[in-house]
């Protein structure tokens, strides 16, 4: 996993500042590549000062919601 030393080290901190943790997890889940998704999740974890388990739970919920939305469409 990629790590950031502090919220100030997150390259997307301005964007993260406008989102809830759940919105940020959805943003991460919508990344165009796996590498970008992992990096965004590391930013979410660092910026919101979450545990790995909390980040994983938010990510799983975001992925489920995205899949459900596609299935319903």
C-alpha positions as CSV (number, residue, x, y, z in Angstrom):
1,X,0.0,0.0,0.0
2,X,1.1,3.5,-0.7
3,X,1.4,5.7,2.4
4,X,1.3,9.5,2.9
5,X,2.9,11.0,6.0
6,X,0.1,13.4,6.8
7,X,-3.1,14.8,5.3
8,X,-1.0,17.7,4.0
9,X,1.0,15.3,2.0
10,X,-2.0,14.0,0.1
11,X,-1.9,15.4,-3.5
12,X,-5.7,15.5,-3.7
13,X,-6.3,17.1,-0.3
14,X,-8.3,20.0,-1.8
15,X,-10.7,17.6,-3.5
16,X,-10.9,15.4,-0.4
17,X,-11.7,18.5,1.6
18,X,-15.0,18.8,-0.3
19,X,-16.1,15.2,0.2
20,X,-17.3,13.0,3.0
21,X,-15.3,9.8,3.6
22,X,-18.0,7.8,1.8
23,X,-17.9,10.1,-1.2
24,X,-14.1,9.8,-1.2
25,X,-14.3,6.0,-1.2
26,X,-16.5,6.2,-4.2
27,X,-14.1,8.5,-5.9
28,X,-11.3,6.0,-5.2
29,X,-13.4,3.1,-6.5
30,X,-14.0,4.9,-9.7
31,X,-10.3,5.3,-10.6
32,X,-9.4,4.2,-14.1
33,X,-6.6,1.9,-13.0
34,X,-5.9,-0.4,-10.0
35,X,-2.7,1.6,-9.2
36,X,-4.7,4.8,-9.1
37,X,-7.4,3.2,-6.9
38,X,-4.8,2.0,-4.4
39,X,-3.2,5.5,-4.3
40,X,-6.5,7.2,-3.8
41,X,-7.5,4.8,-1.0
42,X,-4.2,5.6,0.7
43,X,-5.1,9.2,0.5
44,X,-8.5,8.6,1.9
45,X,-7.1,6.6,4.8
46,X,-4.5,9.3,5.6
47,X,-6.7,12.4,5.0
48,X,-9.6,11.2,7.1
49,X,-7.2,9.5,9.7
50,X,-9.0,6.2,9.2
51,X,-7.9,2.7,10.2
52,X,-7.2,0.2,7.4
53,X,-10.4,-1.7,8.4
54,X,-12.5,1.5,8.2
55,X,-11.0,2.4,4.8
56,X,-11.6,-1.2,3.6
57,X,-15.3,-1.1,4.8
58,X,-15.9,2.2,3.0
59,X,-14.3,1.0,-0.2
60,X,-16.3,-2.3,-0.1
61,X,-19.6,-0.3,0.4
62,X,-18.7,2.0,-2.5
63,X,-17.9,-0.9,-4.8
64,X,-21.2,-2.6,-3.9
65,X,-23.1,0.6,-4.5
66,X,-21.5,1.1,-7.9
67,X,-22.2,-2.6,-8.9
68,X,-25.8,-2.3,-7.7
69,X,-26.2,0.9,-9.7
70,X,-25.0,-0.8,-12.9
71,X,-27.1,-3.9,-12.3
72,X,-30.2,-1.7,-11.8
73,X,-29.6,0.4,-14.9
